[in-house]
């Protein structure tokens, strides 16, 4: 299974994401934002956390218009897998690959702590290693994680079982406590919490391991 | 030609920064401030001199980058 992790100026979770994929058995390439194509046979593109382009204009806005992001959108259009975490989630909403937008946290604070989540669906290559309703703990570290979506699109997301994770308690003002959402074909996941920062006992938790393992297993089998 | 773009959160979208500013104004003793909304201003200096073409071009810029139309609205003013 081949993973490509994008690197923008200001990305800071790119290496963590690469290590999480590698430990699960994936072959990983790092791809600079000025490159205009992904490595051949890329199965999944990882869009990492950080502060791409200094969060100028809006978080993820400039990264979503950089050369590699055109290849990212084309990859998703071909049915390729994409995982966007934190700033990566913001980039995915800015490209339009995922619905909604991430706004400033309701209490205006930067939130950096482990939080509890509920797995809302096990029906995706990202979440098949969990059980629906399972409680997991992952770290968050964000200032703009307040997921905003219009009521009509929210109804559609729920009808299509595309809410992947919810915060167990209101964390940042997100509509319906949504922490992660899937695309219509269930192959693009964006989430604010950091599974790649919970893959080693030294991280303080390993609840992120199941995501990278199930991705590698599903994509090797595909 | 100079063009000014005002980007604001759409009216239905809660603006936590505006709310914080409103509370701060209240604590400074400014009474009767019922609402505050915070947005941003972007000034562009364009080579284009035709107002219609400038407006069309800036509209495209807003749709593609300057505003996130999921949550934001924009208005364009030409300095003619």
Interface residues (C-beta under 8 A of the other chain):
Chain A: X57 X58 X61 X65 X93 X94 X99 X100 X101 X103 X104 X105 X106 X107 X108 X146 X148 X150 X173
Chain B: X9 X13 X14 X16 X17 X20 X64 X65 X66 X68 X70 X71
